[in-house]
Amino acid sequence: METGTVEIMNRGMKCLKDHMGVVEAERFISVIMRERFDYTKWQREYFDIKKPEEISKEASEFEKEHPYEGEAIRL
């Protein structure tokens, strides 16, 4: 496995464990593998049923709850 792949897998597992716990993270991965989950298809179906106003509202709420604390250029 190439270095970039290992790094992103490690970061993804850390994120899952930090936010879900070890048991739920393992359960999540099992479901993804068993169901042959297609994230792109799921995302398309999820966003296709939403109105642009809903997406904008959810994005604004997420930004308020999870403010970016790094260096960024605001446009």
C-alpha positions in Angstrom: 0.0 0.0 0.0 1.4 3.4 -0.9 2.3 6.0 1.8 -0.6 8.4 0.9 -3.1 5.6 1.2 -1.8 4.5 4.6 -1.8 8.0 5.9 -5.4 8.7 4.8 -6.6 5.4 6.2 -4.9 6.1 9.6 -6.4 9.6 9.7 -9.8 8.3 8.8 -9.7 5.5 11.5 -8.5 8.1 14.1 -11.4 10.4 13.1 -13.9 7.5 13.4 -12.6 6.3 16.7 -12.4 9.8 18.2 -16.0 10.6 17.2 -17.7 7.2 17.4 -15.5 5.1 19.7 -13.7 1.9 18.7 -16.8 -0.4 18.7 -19.0 1.9 16.6 -16.1 2.7 14.2 -15.6 -1.1 13.6 -19.3 -1.5 13.2 -19.5 1.3 10.6 -16.6 -0.2 8.6 -18.3 -3.6 8.6 -21.6 -2.1 7.3 -19.7 -0.2 4.6 -17.9 -3.3 3.4 -21.0 -5.6 3.7 -23.4 -3.2 1.9 -20.8 -2.2 -0.8 -21.6 1.4 0.1 -21.2 3.9 -2.7 -20.5 7.2 -1.0 -20.8 9.2 -4.3 -24.2 7.7 -5.1 -25.4 8.2 -1.5 -24.3 11.8 -1.6 -26.0 12.5 -4.9 -29.3 11.0 -3.6 -29.0 12.9 -0.4 -28.4 16.3 -2.0 -30.8 15.8 -4.9 -33.8 15.8 -2.5 -32.7 19.0 -0.8 -33.5 22.5 -1.8 -30.6 24.9 -2.1 -31.9 26.9 0.8 -31.8 23.8 3.0 -28.2 23.1 2.1 -27.2 26.7 2.7 -28.9 26.7 6.1 -27.2 23.4 7.1 -23.8 24.7 6.0 -24.2 27.9 8.0 -25.3 26.0 11.1 -22.3 23.6 10.7 -19.9 26.5 10.3 -21.3 28.1 13.5 -21.0 24.8 15.5 -17.5 24.0 14.0 -15.7 27.3 13.4 -12.5 27.0 11.4 -9.5 27.9 13.6 -6.7 27.6 11.1 -5.3 30.1 8.7 -7.7 31.0 5.9 -8.3 33.7 3.3 -11.9 35.0 3.6 -13.4 36.2 0.4 
